[in-house]
Amino acid sequence: MKRRRDLLVRTLSCLRCFFSLPKKNPNYTTKRKRAMEDSSSSSSSSERYCYNPILRWNPQVEDYFIKAYGSDHFSRISKALARPSCYSCIRVNTLKSTSDAVIQKLRTIIKEEEEDANVDGSESESEIGRISKCQLPGLEDYVVFFRGSGPHVIDYARPPKEIIVSRKCAEAVLRGAQVYVPGVIACSAHVEKGDVVAVSVGVEQPALDGGGWGIGITRGTVLLGLNTDPYYFERNGLYIGQGTAMMSRAGMFRVSQGIAVDMSNRVYKLPSFHDVLEGEIFLQNLPSIVTAHALDPQKGERILDMCAAPGGKTTAIAMLMKDEGEVVAVDRSHNKVLDIQKLAAEMGLNCITALKLDALKSVWRRNDSDITADLCCSEETDGVTIQSSDLLGSHVERNSPIIVEGMSTEKSGKESGSNEKANERTYVSKADIRKNIRRMRNGSGRNQCNGGRVQNSKGFSPNSFDRVLLDAPCSALGLRPRLFAGEDTIESLRNHATYQRRMFDQAVQLARPGGIIVYSTCTINPGENEALVRYALDRYTFLSLVPQHPRIGGPGLVGHCEFPDGYIEEWLRPGEEELVQRFDPSSPLDTIGFFIVKFIVGPKDAQFGKSCASS
């Protein structure tokens, strides 16, 4: 017992000596800590405080893309996807302005901003010189480029105060946005308004238990700047710039909106055109502009944009038509339809009719319940104006094949005769007629979150459009900057392809013989691109590929891919690759990943019409 007590006394004595060291030499621990930080920072700061992201993929998806592109090419694509394009593409609304006028206005705005920021004349001149007309054939008159710069090496104060933002927030910042409050995940302690902070990204990582992906950090976490911080090592090479805190740490996690960090020193410097020259310009990716050109819309034609939101391609089509004709833009989201209407009104385009409709139900199937609605279209209501919103109304005439909720109208030279036959079959009270008219006038109600009214559509009659654009919902694996792609699997990519084929089947029925169908996606996935072309040409023998103008993208992929489960995915055949446009993000054109194909519709045989009617 005595020996145990003596051992305990000696142990306590040693501990007292150990903890008394800082009291005898208060600078000892601090100096040693600083020396360790300096030595470690000198060796690893260049690696840690930089932007060198590695895009992670699902292993099976990565193997699939390596088979399609080759290992080296796919590595270049992955590297390019993790970085933004080094220029912004601006589409000029030629109905309101010109490229020269827009360039002059933008230069004036930049000059005023730089003067306010006390920028010297030489730097101001170089910024102004970054604006130029697009020199690509066919786009010179209404496309303007604004060249950005990067990547820049940022001199961070070491050890800096830090803020970690979400991946989506970081992708927006790399495109020129500020850091907004909802995007902040974690922050160093004692950050006050006006402090300079380094901004890094929290990118999803594989979960330790193998149960998916996550960032492994809770919103509001305090960063200590030590390797004991959650996610310390994973954010090495993911610093996107430096800025000034616009509120304290407490404020960032207390309020729900506002700018958290004003980014003053960015890895990539790209201009923000928020609220700049509204109605005169529209910020749009170059391949999207080319897609509208490939459709080649003509004055007076009737054109359908099947998945139109947010309306960039819709308004580009209307502009190319000189606002003469009819562009029907549909989307299944109420609020997105409102966005299309707002953009059309902002740009002064009157030929656009925006409707709420699921693209999978684009073809109208007439049934007995629609007879009642036909009776609303008597001679007294020959032209019906449907109040779709305060911004834009859609006028539906008797010869229009648009089928709106509660009302159907078809092309026919004998409307009165058809109504007489309907009256012979069914009696409809005047009360029901008035009720249906009120439904059309008042809309479906105000239960939508953004308010406003949009008109629902039941679909369109077959062969009722001169041209159809299907910019299909896709895996979006061509959008950049993209900092994460691990959640996409072979199964999810195949599901996208199946979904797109169903939409394409609808587009084929709606395009008239002699008409045009343009299909596009913003993905690098051959299963959603070349495989769709193979499906279309094999199933619909009356479809043919036609050249596109302008043609600035590269050729498509020829061949096929065999999967481990035995499924064989067929792509293009020799000779077809030059009739599509594939935009490679790793090419000198420096665009997003994109794909465009154009079909001409030949005579549809009777068997096709029967199969469509029964489907």
C-alpha positions in Angstrom: 0.0 0.0 0.0 2.9 2.4 0.9 4.7 1.6 -2.4 1.5 2.4 -4.4 1.2 5.7 -2.4 4.9 6.6 -3.1 4.4 5.8 -6.8 1.4 8.1 -7.0 3.2 10.9 -5.3 6.1 10.7 -7.8 3.7 10.7 -10.7 1.9 13.8 -9.4 5.2 15.5 -8.9 6.2 14.8 -12.5 2.9 16.1 -13.7 3.3 19.3 -11.7 6.7 19.8 -13.3 5.3 19.2 -16.7 2.4 21.7 -16.3 4.7 24.3 -14.6 6.9 24.7 -17.8 4.7 27.4 -19.4 4.8 29.4 -16.1 8.6 29.4 -16.0 8.9 30.2 -19.8 5.6 31.6 -21.1 6.9 32.0 -24.6 8.2 28.4 -24.9 5.0 26.8 -26.1 4.0 29.7 -28.3 7.4 29.8 -30.1 7.4 26.0 -30.5 3.9 26.1 -32.0 4.7 28.9 -34.4 7.9 27.1 -35.5 6.0 24.0 -36.2 3.3 25.9 -38.1 5.9 27.8 -40.1 7.8 24.7 -41.1 4.6 22.9 -42.1 3.1 25.9 -43.9 6.3 26.5 -45.9 6.2 22.9 -47.2 2.5 22.4 -47.8 0.9 25.9 -48.1 1.3 26.0 -51.8 -0.5 22.7 -52.1 -3.2 23.4 -49.5 -4.1 27.0 -50.3 -4.7 26.6 -54.0 -7.4 25.5 -56.4 -6.7 22.1 -57.8 -9.9 20.1 -57.7 -10.1 16.4 -58.6 -13.6 15.4 -60.0 -14.7 12.1 -58.5 -16.9 9.7 -60.4 -18.7 6.5 -59.6 -16.1 3.8 -60.6 -18.5 2.0 -63.0 -19.4 5.4 -64.7 -15.7 6.3 -64.9 -14.9 3.0 -66.6 -17.8 3.6 -69.1 -16.5 7.0 -70.0 -13.0 5.8 -70.4 -14.2 3.2 -72.9 -16.0 5.9 -74.8 -13.3 8.6 -74.8 -10.1 6.9 -73.9 -8.2 7.4 -70.6 -6.2 10.5 -71.5 -9.1 12.3 -73.2 -11.5 11.6 -70.3 -8.9 12.8 -67.8 -8.7 16.1 -69.8 -12.5 16.3 -69.8 -12.7 15.8 -66.0 -10.2 18.5 -65.4 -12.0 21.0 -67.7 -15.4 20.2 -66.1 -14.0 21.2 -62.6 -13.2 24.7 -63.9 -15.3 27.4 -65.4 -15.1 28.6 -69.0 -12.8 31.6 -69.2 -15.3 33.8 -71.0 -19.0 34.8 -70.7 -21.2 34.6 -73.7 -23.8 37.3 -74.2 -26.7 37.1 -76.6 -27.9 40.5 -77.8 -31.6 41.1 -78.3 -31.4 42.5 -81.8 -35.0 43.6 -81.6 -34.0 46.2 -79.0 -30.3 46.9 -79.6 -27.2 46.0 -81.6 -23.9 44.4 -80.7 -22.0 47.6 -81.1 -24.4 49.5 -78.9 -24.3 46.8 -76.2 -20.5 46.7 -76.3 -20.4 50.5 -75.9 -22.8 50.4 -72.9 -20.9 47.6 -71.2 -17.6 49.5 -71.6 -19.2 52.6 -70.1 -20.5 50.6 -67.1 -17.1 49.0 -66.5 -15.3 52.3 -66.8 -17.6 53.9 -64.2 -17.2 50.9 -61.8 -13.5 51.0 -62.1 -13.4 54.8 -61.5 -15.5 54.3 -58.4 -13.0 51.7 -57.2 -10.1 54.0 -58.0 -8.6 51.7 -60.6 -5.8 53.2 -62.6 -6.2 53.9 -66.3 -4.1 51.0 -67.7 -6.0 48.4 -65.8 -9.3 50.0 -66.8 -8.3 49.8 -70.4 -7.4 46.1 -70.3 -10.8 45.3 -68.6 -12.6 47.2 -71.3 -10.6 45.4 -74.0 -12.0 42.1 -72.9 -15.3 42.8 -74.6 -15.4 41.8 -78.2 -17.8 40.5 -80.9 -18.0 36.8 -81.5 -16.1 35.9 -84.7 -17.7 32.5 -85.3 -19.6 32.3 -88.6 -23.3 33.1 -88.3 -23.1 34.6 -84.8 -21.2 37.8 -85.4 -24.2 40.1 -85.4 -25.7 39.3 -82.0 -23.2 37.4 -79.8 -20.6 39.2 -77.6 -17.8 37.6 -75.6 -16.5 39.0 -72.3 -13.2 37.3 -71.5 -12.4 36.5 -67.9 -9.1 35.4 -66.5 -7.7 32.7 -64.3 -6.6 30.7 -62.6 -4.9 33.2 -60.3 -2.6 32.5 -57.4 -4.1 34.0 -54.3 -1.7 35.1 -51.5 -3.7 34.1 -48.4 -2.7 35.4 -45.0 -1.4 32.4 -43.0 -3.0 31.0 -41.0 -6.1 32.7 -42.5 -9.6 33.0 -41.0 -11.7 30.6 -43.2 -15.2 30.1 -44.4 -16.4 26.8 -45.9 -19.2 27.1 -48.5 -21.3 24.4 -50.1 -20.4 22.9 -53.4 -23.3 24.6 -55.3 -22.4 27.9 -53.7 -18.8 27.5 -54.8 -19.8 26.6 -58.3 -21.7 29.9 -58.5 -18.8 31.8 -57.0 -16.5 30.4 -59.7 -18.9 31.8 -62.3 -18.8 35.3 -60.8 -21.3 35.3 -57.9 -20.8 36.4 -54.3 -21.1 34.2 -51.3 -24.6 34.3 -50.0 -25.7 33.4 -46.5 -27.4 30.1 -47.4 -24.2 28.8 -48.9 -22.1 29.1 -45.8 -21.5 25.8 -43.9 -18.7 26.6 -41.4 -16.7 29.6 -40.3 -13.6 30.3 -38.1 -14.2 31.6 -34.6 -14.3 35.4 -34.0 -14.9 36.4 -37.6 -16.3 40.0 -37.6 -17.7 42.2 -40.3 -14.8 43.6 -42.3 -12.4 40.7 -41.7 -10.5 39.2 -44.6 -11.4 35.5 -45.0 -10.3 32.6 -47.2 -13.1 30.8 -48.8 -12.9 27.0 -49.4 -15.4 24.4 -50.6 -16.9 21.4 -48.8 -17.2 18.8 -51.5 -19.0 15.5 -50.9 -16.8 12.6 -49.9 -17.5 8.8 -49.6 -19.1 7.9 -46.3 -16.9 5.8 -44.0 -19.7 3.2 -43.6 -20.1 3.0 -47.4 -23.5 4.5 -47.3 -23.3 7.1 -50.0 -21.7 10.5 -50.0 -21.6 13.5 -47.6 -19.6 16.5 -46.5 -19.1 15.2 -43.0 -19.5 18.7 -41.4 -22.5 20.3 -39.7 -23.6 23.7 -40.6 -22.4 26.2 -38.0 -19.2 24.3 -37.2 -16.4 26.4 -35.8 -13.1 26.1 -37.7 -10.0 26.2 -35.6 -7.5 26.1 -38.5 -5.9 22.9 -37.2 -5.7 19.4 -38.7 -8.2 18.3 -36.0 -10.9 20.3 -37.8 -13.5 18.2 -39.5 -12.8 17.9 -43.2 -9.4 19.6 -42.8 -7.4 17.5 -45.3 -10.2 17.1 -47.8 -10.4 20.8 -48.6 -6.8 20.9 -49.6 -6.6 22.4 -53.1 -10.2 23.6 -52.9 -9.7 27.3 -52.0 -11.7 29.5 -54.5 -10.5 32.9 -53.3 -10.5 35.6 -50.6 -13.0 38.1 -49.6 -14.3 40.5 -47.0 -16.9 39.3 -44.4 -20.0 41.4 -44.7 -21.3 40.2 -41.4 -20.1 38.5 -38.2 -19.9 34.8 -37.8 -23.0 34.9 -35.6 -24.9 36.9 -38.3 -24.0 34.4 -41.0 -25.9 31.6 -39.1 -28.6 33.8 -37.7 -30.1 35.4 -40.8 -31.5 33.6 -43.8 -30.4 35.9 -46.7 -27.9 38.5 -47.7 -24.2 38.5 -48.9 -22.0 36.8 -46.4 -18.6 37.4 -48.2 -17.8 40.0 -50.8 -15.3 38.2 -53.0 -12.5 40.6 -53.8 -9.8 38.2 -54.9 -10.9 35.2 -57.0 -9.2 32.2 -58.5 -11.2 32.8 -61.6 -12.4 36.3 -62.4 -15.6 36.4 -64.5 -18.0 39.3 -64.7 -21.5 39.2 -63.1 -24.2 40.6 -65.4 -27.0 40.5 -62.7 -29.5 43.3 -63.5 -27.3 44.7 -66.3 -29.0 45.9 -69.5 -32.2 43.8 -68.8 -34.1 43.2 -71.9 -31.1 44.0 -74.2 -28.8 41.1 -73.3 -29.1 37.5 -72.1 -26.3 35.5 -70.6 -26.3 32.2 -72.4 -23.9 29.3 -73.1 -22.6 29.3 -76.6 -23.9 25.8 -77.5 -27.4 26.8 -76.4 -27.3 29.7 -78.9 -26.1 27.4 -81.6 -29.0 25.1 -80.8 -31.5 27.8 -81.6 -29.6 28.5 -84.9 -29.6 24.8 -85.8 -33.4 24.8 -85.5 -33.3 27.5 -88.2 -36.8 29.0 -87.4 -38.5 31.0 -90.1 -40.9 33.9 -90.0 -44.5 32.8 -89.7 -43.8 29.3 -88.6 -45.3 27.5 -85.6 -42.6 26.1 -83.3 -42.7 24.1 -80.1 -40.1 24.3 -77.4 -40.9 21.1 -75.3 -38.8 21.8 -72.2 -38.5 25.5 -72.4 -37.6 26.8 -68.9 -35.9 29.1 -68.2 -36.6 30.4 -71.7 -33.2 31.2 -73.1 -33.6 29.1 -76.2 -37.3 30.1 -76.5 -36.4 33.8 -76.7 -33.5 33.1 -79.0 -35.9 31.3 -81.4 -38.4 34.1 -81.3 -35.6 36.6 -81.9 -34.4 34.7 -85.0 -38.0 34.8 -86.3 -38.1 38.5 -85.8 -41.0 38.0 -83.5 -43.2 36.9 -86.4 -44.9 33.6 -86.0 -45.8 31.5 -83.0 -43.4 29.9 -80.4 -45.2 27.6 -78.0 -43.1 27.1 -74.8 -44.1 24.5 -72.4 -42.9 23.3 -69.0 -44.4 21.2 -66.3 -43.5 23.6 -63.5 -45.9 26.5 -62.8 -43.2 28.8 -61.5 -40.9 28.0 -64.5 -43.7 28.9 -66.9 -44.0 32.2 -65.1 -40.2 32.7 -65.5 -40.6 32.2 -69.3 -43.4 34.7 -69.4 -41.4 37.2 -67.5 -38.3 36.8 -69.7 -40.4 37.1 -72.9 -42.1 40.3 -71.6 -38.7 41.7 -70.5 -37.3 41.2 -74.0 -40.4 42.6 -75.7 -41.3 39.3 -77.5 -45.0 38.9 -78.3 -45.0 35.7 -80.3 -44.3 33.4 -77.3 -47.1 31.5 -75.7 -46.1 29.8 -72.4 -48.1 26.9 -71.1 -47.9 24.4 -68.3 -47.6 20.9 -69.7 -45.7 17.7 -69.0 -43.6 17.0 -72.1 -44.4 13.3 -71.7 -48.1 14.2 -72.4 -47.5 16.7 -75.3 -49.7 14.8 -77.7 -53.4 15.4 -77.0 -55.6 12.3 -77.0 -59.3 13.2 -77.6 -61.9 11.5 -75.5 -65.6 11.9 -74.9 -65.1 14.2 -72.0 -63.7 16.8 -74.3 -66.9 17.1 -76.3 -68.4 19.2 -73.5 -65.5 21.7 -73.8 -66.0 22.0 -77.5 -69.4 23.5 -77.0 -67.9 26.5 -75.2 -66.4 27.5 -78.5 -69.6 28.8 -80.1 -69.7 31.7 -82.6 -70.0 34.3 -79.9 -66.7 33.1 -78.4 -64.9 32.5 -81.6 -61.7 34.1 -80.3 -61.0 33.4 -76.6 -58.4 35.3 -74.6 -57.0 33.3 -71.7 -55.6 35.3 -68.8 -52.4 33.4 -68.2 -50.6 36.1 -66.2 -50.2 39.8 -65.9 -47.1 39.7 -68.0 -48.2 37.8 -71.0 -51.5 36.6 -72.3 -52.0 33.7 -74.8 -54.6 34.2 -77.5 -56.2 31.0 -78.7 -58.0 31.1 -81.9 -60.3 28.6 -83.6 -57.7 27.3 -86.0 -55.1 26.7 -83.3 -54.4 23.1 -82.4 -53.5 24.0 -78.8 -55.6 22.1 -76.4 -56.0 24.0 -73.2 -57.6 22.7 -70.0 -61.4 22.9 -70.3 -61.3 23.7 -74.0 -60.2 22.1 -77.2 -59.6 23.7 -80.6 -58.4 22.0 -83.8 -57.6 23.0 -87.3 -60.7 22.5 -89.4 -62.5 24.4 -92.1 -65.9 23.3 -90.9 -66.0 24.3 -87.2 -69.7 25.1 -87.2 -70.6 21.8 -88.7 -68.6 19.9 -86.1 -70.3 21.8 -83.4 -73.7 21.0 -84.8 -72.8 17.3 -84.7 -71.6 17.6 -81.1 -74.9 19.3 -80.2 -76.8 16.4 -81.7 -74.9 14.0 -79.4 -74.8 15.7 -76.1 -76.8 18.4 -74.3 -74.8 20.8 -72.2 -76.5 23.4 -69.9 -75.7 27.1 -70.1 -74.5 26.9 -66.5 -71.8 24.4 -67.5 -70.7 26.5 -70.4 -70.4 29.6 -68.1 -68.5 27.5 -65.6 -66.0 26.4 -68.2 -65.5 29.9 -69.5 -64.9 31.2 -66.0 -62.3 28.4 -65.5 -60.5 29.5 -68.6 -60.6 33.1 -67.6 -59.7 32.8 -64.0 -57.1 30.0 -64.2 -56.6 27.2 -61.8 -56.3 29.3 -58.6 -53.6 30.9 -56.5 -52.2 28.0 -54.6 -48.8 28.2 -56.3 -46.0 29.6 -54.2 -44.9 32.5 -56.5 -48.5 33.6 -57.3 -49.6 34.6 -60.8 -51.6 32.5 -63.2 -50.5 30.2 -66.0 -52.7 28.3 -68.4 -52.6 24.5 -68.3 -52.6 22.6 -71.6 -53.9 19.2 -72.5 -51.4 18.9 -75.3 -51.4 19.4 -79.1 -52.7 17.7 -82.1 -50.3 15.4 -84.1 -48.4 17.0 -87.0 -49.2 20.5 -85.7 -45.8 22.1 -85.6 -43.3 23.1 -88.3 -40.3 22.7 -86.0 -39.9 21.1 -82.6 -37.0 21.7 -80.1 -36.4 19.1 -77.4 -33.7 20.3 -75.1 -34.2 17.3 -72.9 -33.8 17.1 -69.1 -30.5 15.1 -68.7 -27.8 14.1 -66.3 -26.2 17.6 -66.9 -22.7 16.1 -66.8 -21.5 18.7 -69.2 -22.2 21.7 -67.0 -19.2 23.5 -65.6 -17.7 24.2 -63.2 -18.7 20.9 -61.6 -17.0 19.8 -58.4 -18.8 16.5 -57.8 -20.2 13.7 -60.0 -20.0 10.7 -57.7 -23.8 10.2 -57.3 -24.4 9.3 -61.0 -24.5 5.6 -61.6 -24.9 3.5 -64.7 -28.5 2.8 -63.7 -29.3 6.5 -63.3 -27.7 7.3 -66.7 -29.8 4.6 -68.3 -32.9 6.0 -66.7 -32.2 9.4 -68.1 -31.9 7.8 -71.6 -35.2 6.0 -71.2 -37.0 9.2 -70.1 -35.6 11.1 -73.1 -36.7 8.5 -75.6 -40.3 8.8 -74.3 -40.1 12.6 -74.8 -38.6 12.1 -78.3 -41.5 9.8 -79.2 -43.8 12.7 -78.4 -41.8 15.1 -80.5 -41.9 12.8 -83.5 -45.7 12.8 -83.5 -46.0 16.6 -83.1 -43.6 17.5 -86.0 -45.4 17.6 -89.4 -44.0 15.8 -92.4 -41.3 18.0 -93.9 -40.7 19.6 -90.5 -37.6 19.7 -88.3 -36.8 18.2 -84.9 -33.7 19.3 -83.0 -32.6 17.3 -79.9 -30.0 18.6 -77.5 -28.5 17.9 -74.1 -25.9 19.4 -71.8 -24.2 16.1 -70.9 -21.1 14.2 -72.0 -23.0 10.8 -71.7 -23.1 9.0 -75.0 -26.1 7.0 -73.8 -28.2 10.2 -73.8 -26.7 11.5 -77.0 -25.4 9.2 -79.7 -27.5 6.3 -78.4 -30.7 8.5 -78.8 -29.7 9.2 -82.4 -29.4 5.5 -83.0 -32.7 4.8 -81.4 -34.4 7.5 -83.5 -33.0 6.4 -86.8 -33.7 2.7 -86.2 -37.3 3.2 -85.0 -38.5 6.0 -87.3 -37.3 5.2 -90.8 -38.8 8.5 -92.0 -36.3 10.5 -90.0 -33.0 11.6 -91.5 -30.0 13.5 -90.2 -29.3 16.9 -91.8 -26.4 19.3 -91.6 -26.4 22.1 -89.0 -25.5 25.7 -89.4 -23.3 27.0 -87.9 -21.3 23.9 -87.3 -18.6 24.7 -84.7 -18.8 21.6 -82.5 -16.9 18.4 -83.0 -18.0 15.0 -84.4 -20.0 12.4 -82.5 -18.9 9.0 -81.2 -19.0 6.0 -83.6 -19.3 2.4 -82.4 -20.9 0.9 -79.4 -20.3 -0.1 -75.7 -20.9 -3.5 -74.1 -21.7 -3.4 -70.4 -20.8 -6.1 -67.9 -24.5 -7.2 -67.7 -24.5 -8.0 -71.4 -26.4 -4.8 -72.5 -25.0 -3.3 -75.8 -25.4 0.4 -76.3 -25.3 1.3 -80.0 -23.9 4.7 -81.0 -23.4 6.3 -84.4 -22.4 4.5 -87.6 -19.6 5.6 -89.9 -20.6 8.7 -91.9 -23.1 9.9 -89.3 -20.6 11.5 -86.9 -20.2 14.7 -88.9 -23.9 15.3 -88.9 -24.1 15.9 -85.2 -22.3 18.5 -83.0 -20.6 17.4 -79.8 -19.1 20.2 -77.7 -16.1 19.0 -75.7 -15.3 21.0 -72.6 -11.6 20.2 -73.0 -11.4 21.6 -76.5 -10.0 25.0 -77.3 -13.5 26.3 -77.7 -13.8 26.1 -73.9 -17.5 25.6 -73.7 -19.7 23.4 -71.5 -20.2 19.8 -72.6 -23.1 19.7 -75.1 -24.7 17.7 -77.9 -26.9 18.7 -80.8 -28.6 16.6 -83.5 -31.0 17.7 -86.2 -33.6 15.5 -88.0 -35.8 16.2 -90.9 -39.2 14.5 -90.9 -40.2 12.6 -94.0 -43.6 11.3 -95.1 -45.1 9.4 -92.2 -46.7 6.1 -93.3 -50.2 5.1 -92.3 -48.9 2.4 -89.9 -47.1 5.0 -87.8 -50.3 7.0 -87.5 -52.2 4.0 -86.3 -49.6 3.1 -83.7 -49.5 6.7 -82.4 -53.3 6.8 -82.1 -53.3 3.5 -80.1 -50.4 4.4 -77.8 
